[in-house]
Amino acid sequence: MPTSSTAPPSRFGQRFLAYQIAAWLVLLALTIGHPWATLGVVVLCAYVTVPAVLLFRWRGWPFYPRALFRMFVVRVVIYGQLLLPIVAGAGLLGMITGLFVWSPPLTAGRWAAAVAFVVAALTLFAGYIGSRTLAVREIEARIESLPEGLDGLRIVQVSDLHVGPQTPRGFLARVKRAVESLHPELIAATGDLIDDRHEDVALYAAAFATLSAPLGVFAIAGNHDVYAGWEDVERELRARTTMTVLVNESRVVERNGARLTVAGVGDPAGRGRRPGGGGMTRVAPDVTRALADAPPNVPVLALAHNPALWPELATRGVMLTLSGHTHWGQFAFPGFGWSLVTPFLEHAMGAYKEGSSLLYVHPGTGYWGIPFRIGARPAVTAIVLRRSTETAIVE
C-alpha cells in the first residue's frame, strides 16, 4: 500500500487538475499577441490554483490561517475559482461563435470574456453589499396547544455566523446589538458558530460571551463546528462563554408557571468522524437521546442545525424546530420560494409544517466562503410563540 505522501491523486483530483489546465489554457489563448496579459494570466493562475491544490492535498491548512491569509489567499482563491469557469467558458464560446460570424475568433472571445467578467464582478459586488446588510426580523409561531404561560415567549435565533478572524468586529457588534434590541427571553444559536478552526472560538466569545437572556442562551453544533474538531470547540465554548451547549440533550425552562423543554440535537457531520477511523462520535445526531429527559406533556423546542433532522423530530411530537445550515443558498428569491439549495433539499428555507409540528429554517447570520448574499440577507430573527386556533408560522 502506498503511503499518503506517495498515493496517486484521486479521480476527483485528476478531473480537477484537467479542468484547471483546460480553463487556464483558454484564458492564455485569449492573450495571444499581448505578452503582459499572458504574464498576468500566468501569475493569476499560480495565485488561485496552487493554494487550492495544496488545500486538497493537505486536507486543510496545517497552520492557523489568520485574517490576512483568509482574506488575501483563501478569499481570492474562492473568487478566482468562481470566476474561472464563467470567464473561460464565455471566452471559449466567443471564440467558437467567432468562427461562424464576421468577428475574428480571438476578438469575439476577448469581448465575451470581458462582458462575462464585468457581469460576474458586479454580481459579486452586489453580493458583498448584501452580506453586510443585516435584517432584523420578527415572526410568529402560532401553536394550538401552547400553554398559556408560554404565550408571547420571545426566542431570538442566530445561526451560521461562521466567525473567524476575517469576520469584521463591527458586524459582530451589530449582530449583538440586534439580538439585544429584540428583547429575547431565550437565545438560540443553531450551529456553525465558527468558521473552520477551534481557535476561532476565542473570537466568537469576544463578541458574544456577555449575551444573556432570562431563560438562557443555548447553542448546538453545526457541521463546521464538527469539522473544526468538536471536542476542542466544545471545550473552548464551555470555558469562554456562559452558553448552555446542548449535545443530544435537553433542559427544561419555566415561564409564568409553564414549562418548556429545550432540546439540542447533534449534527450529521459527526457521523463517521471519530479520530483515527469511522464510527459515531457523541456529536452525531441522536434524537432519542436528545429527548430522553423531556418530561411528558411539556412542549419541546428543538434546536437542530441541519433541517434534514426535522422529520424525525416531527414524528416525536416536537412542537417547534429551529434550524439553519442552508444559508438559503446565499442567493434566493424568497417571494417565489426559491434559492440555490431548493433543488437539492426538501426543507431549504423559511417555514414548514407537518401535522402539529413546525420548522423554521433560518437564512443564517453570517456567510461561508466569500461575503456574498443576494435575496438572502443575513438575519437575526425573533420567533414569538402565540396561542392560536391553528398551528402555523407567520412571517
BATI-468799 format. One record per residue (C-alpha): residue number from 1; residue in one letter; x, y, z. Coordinates in nm, 3 decimals. Example, Ala and Ser with C-alpha at 12.3 -4.5 7.8 and 13.67 -1.06 7.14 Angstrom:
// residues 2
(r 1, "a", (1.230, -0.450, 0.780))
(r 2, "s", (1.367, -0.106, 0.714))
***
This chain:
// residues 395
(r 1, "m", (0.000, 0.000, 0.000))
(r 2, "p", (0.144, 0.340, -0.088))
(r 3, "t", (0.171, 0.599, 0.187))
(r 4, "s", (-0.042, 0.911, 0.182))
(r 5, "s", (0.252, 1.118, 0.061))
(r 6, "t", (0.306, 0.899, -0.247))
(r 7, "a", (-0.052, 0.791, -0.317))
(r 8, "p", (-0.175, 0.871, -0.668))
(r 9, "p", (-0.427, 1.155, -0.699))
(r 10, "s", (-0.791, 1.061, -0.664))
(r 11, "r", (-1.023, 1.059, -0.964))
(r 12, "f", (-1.170, 1.386, -0.839))
(r 13, "g", (-0.819, 1.530, -0.813))
(r 14, "q", (-0.738, 1.421, -1.166))
(r 15, "r", (-1.056, 1.576, -1.302))
(r 16, "f", (-1.000, 1.895, -1.106))
(r 17, "l", (-0.647, 1.925, -1.244))
(r 18, "a", (-0.765, 1.858, -1.601))
(r 19, "y", (-1.038, 2.123, -1.566))
(r 20, "q", (-0.786, 2.376, -1.432))
(r 21, "i", (-0.547, 2.314, -1.721))
(r 22, "a", (-0.823, 2.343, -1.982))
(r 23, "a", (-0.970, 2.663, -1.834))
(r 24, "w", (-0.637, 2.840, -1.797))
(r 25, "l", (-0.531, 2.738, -2.149))
(r 26, "v", (-0.842, 2.910, -2.282))
(r 27, "l", (-0.751, 3.229, -2.098))
(r 28, "l", (-0.393, 3.205, -2.221))
(r 29, "a", (-0.519, 3.168, -2.576))
(r 30, "l", (-0.714, 3.491, -2.538))
(r 31, "t", (-0.391, 3.679, -2.457))
(r 32, "i", (-0.202, 3.572, -2.770))
(r 33, "g", (-0.009, 3.870, -2.900))
(r 34, "h", (-0.017, 4.053, -2.566))
(r 35, "p", (0.284, 3.941, -2.357))
(r 36, "w", (0.193, 4.141, -2.047))
(r 37, "a", (-0.157, 3.997, -2.047))
(r 38, "t", (-0.010, 3.648, -2.083))
(r 39, "l", (0.218, 3.711, -1.785))
(r 40, "g", (-0.079, 3.835, -1.584))
(r 41, "v", (-0.277, 3.519, -1.657))
(r 42, "v", (0.020, 3.302, -1.558))
(r 43, "v", (0.061, 3.487, -1.227))
(r 44, "l", (-0.312, 3.474, -1.158))
(r 45, "c", (-0.319, 3.103, -1.238))
(r 46, "a", (-0.048, 3.036, -0.982))
(r 47, "y", (-0.221, 3.259, -0.724))
(r 48, "v", (-0.562, 3.089, -0.737))
(r 49, "t", (-0.464, 2.733, -0.831))
(r 50, "v", (-0.160, 2.643, -0.620))
(r 51, "p", (-0.331, 2.714, -0.283))
(r 52, "a", (-0.637, 2.516, -0.396))
(r 53, "v", (-0.422, 2.217, -0.491))
(r 54, "l", (-0.233, 2.236, -0.159))
(r 55, "l", (-0.558, 2.259, 0.035))
(r 56, "f", (-0.686, 1.940, -0.130))
(r 57, "r", (-0.355, 1.762, -0.076))
(r 58, "w", (-0.323, 1.865, 0.288))
(r 59, "r", (-0.697, 1.823, 0.355))
(r 60, "g", (-0.691, 2.153, 0.537))
(r 61, "w", (-0.429, 2.407, 0.633))
(r 62, "p", (-0.153, 2.269, 0.859))
(r 63, "f", (-0.142, 2.606, 1.039))
(r 64, "y", (-0.397, 2.850, 1.177))
(r 65, "p", (-0.495, 3.083, 0.890))
(r 66, "r", (-0.523, 3.433, 1.030))
(r 67, "a", (-0.720, 3.726, 0.894))
(r 68, "l", (-0.479, 3.840, 0.620))
(r 69, "f", (-0.428, 3.486, 0.492))
(r 70, "r", (-0.803, 3.417, 0.483))
(r 71, "m", (-0.877, 3.747, 0.307))
(r 72, "f", (-0.590, 3.765, 0.058))
(r 73, "v", (-0.529, 3.396, -0.010))
(r 74, "v", (-0.837, 3.191, 0.078))
(r 75, "r", (-1.090, 3.452, -0.031))
(r 76, "v", (-0.900, 3.540, -0.350))
(r 77, "v", (-0.878, 3.169, -0.436))
(r 78, "i", (-1.253, 3.130, -0.393))
(r 79, "y", (-1.328, 3.440, -0.601))
(r 80, "g", (-1.085, 3.320, -0.868))
(r 81, "q", (-1.228, 2.970, -0.880))
(r 82, "l", (-1.579, 3.112, -0.908))
(r 83, "l", (-1.487, 3.345, -1.194))
(r 84, "l", (-1.269, 3.094, -1.380))
(r 85, "p", (-1.542, 2.879, -1.540))
(r 86, "i", (-1.756, 3.184, -1.615))
(r 87, "v", (-1.485, 3.386, -1.789))
(r 88, "a", (-1.309, 3.093, -1.956))
(r 89, "g", (-1.641, 2.944, -2.066))
(r 90, "a", (-1.756, 3.273, -2.213))
(r 91, "g", (-1.423, 3.318, -2.387))
(r 92, "l", (-1.437, 2.972, -2.539))
(r 93, "l", (-1.796, 3.022, -2.654))
(r 94, "g", (-1.700, 3.356, -2.802))
(r 95, "m", (-1.411, 3.204, -2.999))
(r 96, "i", (-1.633, 2.926, -3.131))
(r 97, "t", (-1.901, 3.178, -3.230))
(r 98, "g", (-1.638, 3.392, -3.398))
(r 99, "l", (-1.557, 3.107, -3.635))
(r 100, "f", (-1.903, 3.134, -3.790))
(r 101, "v", (-1.966, 3.509, -3.786))
(r 102, "w", (-1.783, 3.818, -3.904))
(r 103, "s", (-1.572, 3.868, -3.592))
(r 104, "p", (-1.224, 3.712, -3.566))
(r 105, "p", (-1.235, 3.429, -3.309))
(r 106, "l", (-0.986, 3.588, -3.069))
(r 107, "t", (-1.164, 3.923, -3.077))
(r 108, "a", (-1.503, 3.762, -3.017))
(r 109, "g", (-1.359, 3.551, -2.737))
(r 110, "r", (-1.200, 3.852, -2.568))
(r 111, "w", (-1.522, 4.053, -2.581))
(r 112, "a", (-1.728, 3.762, -2.448))
(r 113, "a", (-1.481, 3.702, -2.165))
(r 114, "a", (-1.472, 4.072, -2.077))
(r 115, "v", (-1.851, 4.102, -2.066))
(r 116, "a", (-1.879, 3.786, -1.856))
(r 117, "f", (-1.616, 3.916, -1.616))
(r 118, "v", (-1.789, 4.252, -1.571))
(r 119, "v", (-2.131, 4.097, -1.513))
(r 120, "a", (-1.991, 3.841, -1.268))
(r 121, "a", (-1.785, 4.103, -1.085))
(r 122, "l", (-2.087, 4.332, -1.045))
(r 123, "t", (-2.290, 4.038, -0.914))
(r 124, "l", (-2.019, 3.954, -0.661))
(r 125, "f", (-2.003, 4.318, -0.553))
(r 126, "a", (-2.381, 4.326, -0.504))
(r 127, "g", (-2.349, 4.007, -0.302))
(r 128, "y", (-2.080, 4.167, -0.087))
(r 129, "i", (-2.309, 4.460, -0.008))
(r 130, "g", (-2.589, 4.215, 0.070))
(r 131, "s", (-2.370, 4.022, 0.313))
(r 132, "r", (-2.325, 4.340, 0.518))
(r 133, "t", (-2.694, 4.436, 0.523))
(r 134, "l", (-2.827, 4.281, 0.842))
(r 135, "a", (-3.200, 4.208, 0.860))
(r 136, "v", (-3.378, 4.213, 1.195))
(r 137, "r", (-3.694, 4.005, 1.168))
(r 138, "e", (-3.985, 3.905, 1.388))
(r 139, "i", (-4.213, 3.612, 1.307))
(r 140, "e", (-4.489, 3.435, 1.497))
(r 141, "a", (-4.509, 3.065, 1.567))
(r 142, "r", (-4.879, 3.007, 1.628))
(r 143, "i", (-4.943, 2.686, 1.820))
(r 144, "e", (-5.279, 2.535, 1.911))
(r 145, "s", (-5.175, 2.353, 2.227))
(r 146, "l", (-4.935, 2.615, 2.361))
(r 147, "p", (-4.964, 2.656, 2.738))
(r 148, "e", (-5.092, 2.997, 2.839))
(r 149, "g", (-4.774, 3.074, 3.030))
(r 150, "l", (-4.567, 3.045, 2.711))
(r 151, "d", (-4.785, 3.279, 2.509))
(r 152, "g", (-4.569, 3.570, 2.392))
(r 153, "l", (-4.236, 3.398, 2.466))
(r 154, "r", (-3.964, 3.569, 2.259))
(r 155, "i", (-3.695, 3.339, 2.119))
(r 156, "v", (-3.415, 3.513, 1.929))
(r 157, "q", (-3.229, 3.293, 1.683))
(r 158, "v", (-2.889, 3.346, 1.526))
(r 159, "s", (-2.734, 3.084, 1.303))
(r 160, "d", (-2.437, 3.014, 1.077))
(r 161, "l", (-2.223, 3.304, 1.191))
(r 162, "h", (-1.903, 3.129, 1.078))
(r 163, "v", (-1.696, 3.358, 1.297))
(r 164, "g", (-1.327, 3.373, 1.213))
(r 165, "p", (-1.051, 3.635, 1.217))
(r 166, "q", (-1.177, 3.758, 0.879))
(r 167, "t", (-1.520, 3.847, 1.023))
(r 168, "p", (-1.545, 4.224, 1.083))
(r 169, "r", (-1.572, 4.304, 1.453))
(r 170, "g", (-1.810, 4.586, 1.369))
(r 171, "f", (-2.051, 4.342, 1.204))
(r 172, "l", (-2.042, 4.112, 1.507))
(r 173, "a", (-2.115, 4.412, 1.730))
(r 174, "r", (-2.415, 4.495, 1.510))
(r 175, "v", (-2.540, 4.137, 1.546))
(r 176, "k", (-2.512, 4.158, 1.924))
(r 177, "r", (-2.699, 4.489, 1.934))
(r 178, "a", (-2.969, 4.345, 1.707))
(r 179, "v", (-3.015, 4.046, 1.938))
(r 180, "e", (-3.047, 4.274, 2.241))
(r 181, "s", (-3.288, 4.508, 2.059))
(r 182, "l", (-3.534, 4.221, 2.018))
(r 183, "h", (-3.558, 4.175, 2.396))
(r 184, "p", (-3.503, 3.799, 2.396))
(r 185, "e", (-3.628, 3.578, 2.675))
(r 186, "l", (-3.435, 3.286, 2.524))
(r 187, "i", (-3.147, 3.295, 2.274))
(r 188, "a", (-3.078, 3.006, 2.035))
(r 189, "a", (-2.753, 2.978, 1.838))
(r 190, "t", (-2.827, 2.699, 1.592))
(r 191, "g", (-2.484, 2.587, 1.481))
(r 192, "d", (-2.186, 2.686, 1.267))
(r 193, "l", (-2.086, 2.932, 1.532))
(r 194, "i", (-1.731, 2.940, 1.396))
(r 195, "d", (-1.565, 2.902, 1.059))
(r 196, "d", (-1.326, 2.608, 1.035))
(r 197, "r", (-1.083, 2.605, 1.329))
(r 198, "h", (-1.134, 2.561, 1.702))
(r 199, "e", (-0.912, 2.868, 1.758))
(r 200, "d", (-1.198, 3.075, 1.615))
(r 201, "v", (-1.397, 3.019, 1.937))
(r 202, "a", (-1.193, 3.293, 2.107))
(r 203, "l", (-1.323, 3.542, 1.851))
(r 204, "y", (-1.680, 3.419, 1.891))
(r 205, "a", (-1.655, 3.451, 2.268))
(r 206, "a", (-1.506, 3.801, 2.247))
(r 207, "a", (-1.815, 3.913, 2.054))
(r 208, "f", (-2.095, 3.725, 2.229))
(r 209, "a", (-1.984, 3.592, 2.568))
(r 210, "t", (-2.180, 3.861, 2.751))
(r 211, "l", (-2.511, 3.793, 2.575))
(r 212, "s", (-2.778, 3.688, 2.821))
(r 213, "a", (-3.149, 3.612, 2.839))
(r 214, "p", (-3.382, 3.532, 3.132))
(r 215, "l", (-3.439, 3.171, 3.019))
(r 216, "g", (-3.084, 3.117, 2.895))
(r 217, "v", (-2.859, 3.119, 2.591))
(r 218, "f", (-2.843, 2.782, 2.415))
(r 219, "a", (-2.605, 2.661, 2.145))
(r 220, "i", (-2.568, 2.347, 1.936))
(r 221, "a", (-2.307, 2.213, 1.696))
(r 222, "g", (-2.319, 2.269, 1.323))
(r 223, "n", (-2.121, 2.084, 1.061))
(r 224, "h", (-1.841, 2.343, 1.058))
(r 225, "d", (-1.812, 2.324, 1.436))
(r 226, "v", (-1.765, 1.950, 1.389))
(r 227, "y", (-1.510, 1.993, 1.109))
(r 228, "a", (-1.314, 2.227, 1.336))
(r 229, "g", (-1.278, 1.947, 1.592))
(r 230, "w", (-1.586, 1.937, 1.811))
(r 231, "e", (-1.408, 1.817, 2.124))
(r 232, "d", (-1.185, 2.126, 2.119))
(r 233, "v", (-1.467, 2.357, 2.010))
(r 234, "e", (-1.698, 2.239, 2.287))
(r 235, "r", (-1.425, 2.270, 2.549))
(r 236, "e", (-1.349, 2.626, 2.442))
(r 237, "l", (-1.717, 2.726, 2.429))
(r 238, "r", (-1.777, 2.599, 2.781))
(r 239, "a", (-1.461, 2.769, 2.909))
(r 240, "r", (-1.507, 3.106, 2.740))
(r 241, "t", (-1.886, 3.158, 2.746))
(r 242, "t", (-2.181, 3.100, 2.975))
(r 243, "m", (-2.393, 2.947, 2.698))
(r 244, "t", (-2.561, 2.615, 2.760))
(r 245, "v", (-2.415, 2.384, 2.496))
(r 246, "l", (-2.658, 2.104, 2.416))
(r 247, "v", (-2.524, 1.783, 2.263))
(r 248, "n", (-2.814, 1.540, 2.220))
(r 249, "e", (-2.961, 1.653, 2.548))
(r 250, "s", (-3.228, 1.882, 2.684))
(r 251, "r", (-3.305, 2.135, 2.954))
(r 252, "v", (-3.638, 2.245, 3.099))
(r 253, "v", (-3.710, 2.615, 3.145))
(r 254, "e", (-4.013, 2.777, 3.308))
(r 255, "r", (-4.210, 3.090, 3.227))
(r 256, "n", (-4.521, 3.210, 3.408))
(r 257, "g", (-4.571, 2.867, 3.561))
(r 258, "a", (-4.548, 2.686, 3.226))
(r 259, "r", (-4.256, 2.461, 3.132))
(r 260, "l", (-4.074, 2.428, 2.801))
(r 261, "t", (-3.817, 2.166, 2.704))
(r 262, "v", (-3.523, 2.293, 2.501))
(r 263, "a", (-3.357, 2.002, 2.321))
(r 264, "g", (-3.035, 2.024, 2.122))
(r 265, "v", (-2.961, 1.762, 1.855))
(r 266, "g", (-2.615, 1.676, 1.721))
(r 267, "d", (-2.514, 1.720, 1.360))
(r 268, "p", (-2.491, 1.459, 1.082))
(r 269, "a", (-2.132, 1.570, 1.017))
(r 270, "g", (-2.046, 1.387, 1.339))
(r 271, "r", (-2.119, 1.051, 1.179))
(r 272, "g", (-1.801, 0.866, 1.095))
(r 273, "r", (-1.568, 1.139, 1.221))
(r 274, "r", (-1.413, 0.954, 1.514))
(r 275, "p", (-1.040, 1.039, 1.524))
(r 276, "g", (-0.839, 0.765, 1.355))
(r 277, "g", (-1.131, 0.590, 1.189))
(r 278, "g", (-1.503, 0.554, 1.137))
(r 279, "g", (-1.780, 0.513, 1.389))
(r 280, "m", (-2.010, 0.761, 1.557))
(r 281, "t", (-1.897, 1.047, 1.778))
(r 282, "r", (-2.111, 1.183, 2.061))
(r 283, "v", (-2.195, 1.486, 1.848))
(r 284, "a", (-2.361, 1.270, 1.579))
(r 285, "p", (-2.741, 1.322, 1.587))
(r 286, "d", (-2.932, 1.106, 1.834))
(r 287, "v", (-3.292, 1.224, 1.860))
(r 288, "t", (-3.384, 0.954, 2.109))
(r 289, "r", (-3.109, 1.062, 2.346))
(r 290, "a", (-3.185, 1.430, 2.292))
(r 291, "l", (-3.546, 1.379, 2.400))
(r 292, "a", (-3.481, 1.115, 2.666))
(r 293, "d", (-3.514, 1.356, 2.958))
(r 294, "a", (-3.802, 1.558, 2.815))
(r 295, "p", (-4.093, 1.545, 3.063))
(r 296, "p", (-4.422, 1.414, 2.922))
(r 297, "n", (-4.685, 1.667, 2.821))
(r 298, "v", (-4.430, 1.950, 2.813))
(r 299, "p", (-4.388, 2.120, 2.471))
(r 300, "v", (-4.048, 2.081, 2.310))
(r 301, "l", (-3.841, 2.341, 2.130))
(r 302, "a", (-3.574, 2.155, 1.932))
(r 303, "l", (-3.253, 2.309, 1.802))
(r 304, "a", (-3.119, 2.111, 1.506))
(r 305, "h", (-2.865, 2.272, 1.277))
(r 306, "n", (-2.948, 2.054, 0.976))
(r 307, "p", (-3.319, 2.071, 0.879))
(r 308, "a", (-3.292, 1.714, 0.746))
(r 309, "l", (-3.334, 1.609, 1.110))
(r 310, "w", (-3.681, 1.766, 1.137))
(r 311, "p", (-3.895, 1.478, 1.001))
(r 312, "e", (-3.779, 1.251, 1.285))
(r 313, "l", (-3.836, 1.528, 1.537))
(r 314, "a", (-4.183, 1.590, 1.395))
(r 315, "t", (-4.276, 1.224, 1.436))
(r 316, "r", (-4.173, 1.253, 1.802))
(r 317, "g", (-4.423, 1.535, 1.853))
(r 318, "v", (-4.172, 1.821, 1.880))
(r 319, "m", (-4.366, 2.148, 1.881))
(r 320, "l", (-4.113, 2.371, 1.703))
(r 321, "t", (-3.772, 2.306, 1.548))
(r 322, "l", (-3.525, 2.583, 1.470))
(r 323, "s", (-3.261, 2.505, 1.207))
(r 324, "g", (-3.007, 2.677, 0.985))
(r 325, "h", (-2.733, 2.522, 0.769))
(r 326, "t", (-2.868, 2.610, 0.425))
(r 327, "h", (-2.795, 2.987, 0.429))
(r 328, "w", (-3.087, 2.995, 0.182))
(r 329, "g", (-2.814, 2.930, -0.073))
(r 330, "q", (-2.688, 3.287, -0.013))
(r 331, "f", (-2.879, 3.359, -0.336))
(r 332, "a", (-3.256, 3.343, -0.322))
(r 333, "f", (-3.589, 3.474, -0.442))
(r 334, "p", (-3.793, 3.434, -0.122))
(r 335, "g", (-4.112, 3.559, -0.284))
(r 336, "f", (-4.100, 3.261, -0.519))
(r 337, "g", (-3.981, 3.017, -0.251))
(r 338, "w", (-3.662, 2.951, -0.449))
(r 339, "s", (-3.295, 2.954, -0.359))
(r 340, "l", (-2.978, 2.790, -0.487))
(r 341, "v", (-3.040, 2.499, -0.247))
(r 342, "t", (-3.411, 2.436, -0.302))
(r 343, "p", (-3.347, 2.195, -0.594))
(r 344, "f", (-3.136, 1.980, -0.363))
(r 345, "l", (-3.303, 1.999, -0.020))
(r 346, "e", (-3.658, 1.925, 0.082))
(r 347, "h", (-3.653, 2.185, 0.362))
(r 348, "a", (-3.434, 2.467, 0.235))
(r 349, "m", (-3.572, 2.800, 0.357))
(r 350, "g", (-3.839, 2.952, 0.576))
(r 351, "a", (-4.135, 2.783, 0.741))
(r 352, "y", (-4.270, 2.428, 0.716))
(r 353, "k", (-4.549, 2.237, 0.888))
(r 354, "e", (-4.607, 1.865, 0.937))
(r 355, "g", (-4.913, 1.780, 1.144))
(r 356, "s", (-4.879, 1.983, 1.463))
(r 357, "s", (-4.502, 2.026, 1.426))
(r 358, "l", (-4.336, 2.341, 1.289))
(r 359, "l", (-3.992, 2.401, 1.136))
(r 360, "y", (-3.819, 2.731, 1.074))
(r 361, "v", (-3.504, 2.730, 0.860))
(r 362, "h", (-3.305, 3.045, 0.936))
(r 363, "p", (-3.122, 3.223, 0.649))
(r 364, "g", (-2.806, 3.250, 0.857))
(r 365, "t", (-2.642, 3.548, 1.023))
(r 366, "g", (-2.301, 3.527, 0.859))
(r 367, "y", (-2.173, 3.370, 0.540))
(r 368, "w", (-1.943, 3.093, 0.430))
(r 369, "g", (-1.663, 3.116, 0.176))
(r 370, "i", (-1.695, 3.470, 0.046))
(r 371, "p", (-1.910, 3.761, 0.167))
(r 372, "f", (-2.197, 3.711, -0.074))
(r 373, "r", (-2.572, 3.729, -0.022))
(r 374, "i", (-2.844, 3.828, -0.268))
(r 375, "g", (-3.208, 3.783, -0.167))
(r 376, "a", (-3.097, 3.604, 0.148))
(r 377, "r", (-2.982, 3.881, 0.377))
(r 378, "p", (-2.803, 3.784, 0.698))
(r 379, "a", (-3.058, 3.791, 0.976))
(r 380, "v", (-3.129, 3.799, 1.345))
(r 381, "t", (-3.479, 3.661, 1.396))
(r 382, "a", (-3.721, 3.680, 1.686))
(r 383, "i", (-3.968, 3.391, 1.695))
(r 384, "v", (-4.264, 3.483, 1.915))
(r 385, "l", (-4.477, 3.194, 2.043))
(r 386, "r", (-4.852, 3.253, 2.030))
(r 387, "r", (-5.155, 3.056, 2.139))
(r 388, "s", (-5.379, 3.011, 1.839))
(r 389, "t", (-5.665, 2.814, 1.693))
(r 390, "e", (-5.431, 2.686, 1.421))
(r 391, "t", (-5.064, 2.588, 1.406))
(r 392, "a", (-4.858, 2.791, 1.160))
(r 393, "i", (-4.556, 3.017, 1.125))
(r 394, "v", (-4.647, 3.366, 1.009))
(r 395, "e", (-4.359, 3.564, 0.863))
***
